[in-house]
Amino acid sequence: MAAPTAEAILERATSGRRSRRLVQILDLVSEHGTIGLSELTQTLNISAATARRDLTELADQRLILRTHGGASVVGREREMPVALRDSQFPDAKRAIARAIVEQLPVERHVIALGGGTTTASVARELAHHRDIVVVTNSLTIANLLADYSGVRVVMTGGFLRTQSLELVGALAESTFNAVNVGTAILGTDGISASAGVTTHDETEARTNHAMVVKAQRAVVVADGSKIGRVALAQLATLEEVAMLVTDTTADADELERIRAAGVEVVVVDA
């Protein structure tokens, strides 16, 4: 029997509280390496039955390993599915999205939007824009923009990454190479002064870098939890980034180091 998808897990969740709890469990397991059932129930104030059910669903998705009496991390860092990531830091993502959309020209403009939950928030803020073209490799973002009358959408081709619902590879890169973009807006799994802008997948990184190369300027949108983090593959150097928009939960010292590298940093109230 096939393991349930992250979307199926969330469909069975009866409220936003449930999806947030799944993310909390992932964060606890990641922080401690191994966590017992009793510690989990006490920390989250849930019943043992609820904890077991949540652990089983996360283990079926191969995001954790079930152990006798608890759970532990998998053998290597795994990327959280987009359906679960979407429940993290929603207020910060909305504030970041509003800040960047307010800076876009009101007249005709072409932007590229990479995949991710923060860039999806940017897409939602484009609902009332009068004349904009969005080039994207994200199925999620294309679907969000489909009903916006003032937005024209250009989709890339490519292979589908099920974790992020993005089209990647040579076909996606050739689309970005064929168009002229005013502003590329990138989500990220981590941005730091030492490693630049990084993500979990090498192919996704190459596709997003093609977007950066063709743009007049590149903007990174990232909630505070991504500041200072380093993921597997670099998608852009800080020299290629004009602006970072983040929120007040970001590490202030790391933001100073990013500013020192020549990036304009905008901090919004989460």
N, C-alpha and C positions, 0 to 999 in steps of 0.2 A: 504494500500500500504506500502511495506517495505521501511524503511529509506535507503537512498543511503549509500554505504560503503565509507570508506575513500579513497579507491582506485578509486572508481567511481568519487568522488569529484576531485581527481587529474587528472583523464583522461579528465574531462571537462575543466581543466585549460589549457589555450593555451600557457603558458610559465612558466619557473621557477619563474618568478616574481610573478605570481599569487599564487603559492604554498607558497612562502615565505610570501606573504601578509596574507594568512590564518593563518600562524603561528604567525605573528605579532599581529593579532587581538586576538588570544588566549592569548598571553602574556599580552596584554593591559587589557583585561577583567580580567585576573587573578590578575594583579597588582592593579587594581582600584576597583575590586569587581563589580562595575557597571559603564558602560560607555555609553554616549549618542551618537546618530548618528552624530551630528554636530562635536563633539570632535573627533570622529573617522575619519571623512572625512578630518578635518584639520590636524590631526596628520599624517595620511598616504597620504595626498594629492590625494584623490580619490573622485569620484563623489558620491552623495547620492545613486544613483541607484546601483552602484557597491558595496557600503557598505551594502545595504539591501540584495543584492543577496548573498554576502559572509556570512552575518549573518544568513540568512535562511539556507544555506547549513551546516554551523557549528551547528545550532540548530537542524537540521534534524539528525545529527550525535550524538546529545545529549552531545555535548562538551560545549555548552553555553545555556543559557535561553534567549529567545527573550523577550524584554520588550517593552512597548509603547515608541518608540523613541530611542531604543538602545538595550543593552544586559547586562546580569549579569552572574555571575558564577553560576554553578549548586550547588546543596546542599552539595556536598562533592567533594573532589579532584578526578578528573577523569584522567585516563591515556590517553595520546595523542596517536592515532593510529600510527602504524609504518610507514605508507605511508606518513603521515605529518611530523613525526619526522625526516625522511630521508633528508628533505630539510634544516635542521638546521645545521649551523657550518660545512659545507662540507670541507673547507680547513683545519680546525683544525683536523677533523677526519682523513683525508688523511695523515696529518703529523704524527699523533699519530700512525696510522697503519704502516707507513713506519718504524718508530722508533722501534716498537716491532718486526716486521718481520726481521729487520736487526740483531736482537739479537738471533734469532732462529738458531739452528745448521743447517749446510748445508747438513749434512748426514741424514740418516733415523731418523725420529722423529715423535712422536705422540703428537698431541695437541687436546685439547677440546675447542670448540668455543661455547659460549652461544649466545643467540639471542641479537639483538640490531643493531642500525645503525652504531655504531663505530666498533663493531666486524664484521659487513658486510664489512666495509672498510678494515679491516685486511684480510678478505677472498679474496678480490680483489687483495691485494698485494702479495698473494701466487701464482699468475699466473705462475711465472717462477721458482718456487721451484721444485727441481728435484725429491725429494723422501720424501713425508710427508703423514701422515695419519691424517685425521681430523674427530674427533668424535663430532657430533653436534645434538642438538634437534631442530634446526632452519630450517624451510623449505626454508626461504630466502637464508640462507648461503649454504645449500645443492644445491640449484638451481644455485647459483653463481659459485660454484666449479665444477659443472658437466662436463664442457668442459676443465678443466685443466688436462693435461696428467700426470703431476707429482704429482697429488694429489689423494689419495684414500679417499673416504668418507664413514663413518659409521654413519647411521642414527639410532636414538633411536626410540622406539615406544612411545605411550602415547596419551593423550587427547590434541586436538588442541586448543590453546588459540588464538582466532581470532584477539585480539588486537595486539599481538606481533608475531603471526605466529610461535609460539613455541609449541613443544610437551612436556607435563608436566605430573606429577603424577608418580605412582609406576612403570609403564612400562619403562618410561624414566630413572628413578632413577636406576632400575635394570641393564640397559645397561651400565650406567656410573660405577656401582659397579662391572661390569664384565670385565672391561678393565683396562689396566695400561697406564696412561697418563703422559707424560713428563711435559707439560706446559698447564695449564688451563687458557684461556683468557676470561675474563668476562667483559661484559658491565654492566652498572648499572644506576639506576635512581637517585642515590645519594650516596656519600661517605663522611664520616665525622669522626673526631677523637672520637666523643662521641657515635655514633651509628654504626660504621663500614660500611659495604657495604649493601645497601638496595635497594629494588625494590617494585613495587606497589602491587604485587600479592603474597600471602602466598605460594600457590602451586608452583609457578614459583621459589620462593626463596628456597624451599626445594629441588627442582630438581637441581638447580644450585649449591646448597651446596653439593649434592652428587658428582658433577663434581669436586669441590674443594678438597673434602676429598680424592679422588683417585689420585690426581695429585701430582707430585714431587714438583711443585711450582705453585702458582696461581698469575696471573697478572691481574690487573684491568686497563681497558682502558676507559677513561672518559674525555670528553671535559670540559673546565673550568666552564661551567654552572652547572655541577653536583657536584662540589667540595663544601662541606659544607651543601649540601641538605640532608634531611632525608625523606625517603619514608616509607611505611607501614611496610614492613617485612624485617628482616635482612637475607641476604643470606650468609654472611661471616663476621667473626670478623676481625679486623685488624691484629691480631696475625696469622691468616691463610693466609694473603696476603704478598707475597714477594716484589711485585713492583706495583707502580701506575704510569701510563704514562698519562700525561695530557698536557695542553698547557698554554701559557703565560697569558691567560685571567683568570686563576684560582686565587682564593683568596690566597694571599701569606701567611697570618697568619695561615689559615687553613692547608695549605700545611706543614707548620712548625710543627703544632700539629700532623699531620699524620706521618711526619718523626720521631718525638719524640716517637711515638708508635712503631717504629722499621721497618717501611715500607720504602723501597728505592723509592724515588720519582724522576721521569724523566720528565722534562718540555721541550716541543718542541715549536718552534716558529710557531704560527698559521698563 
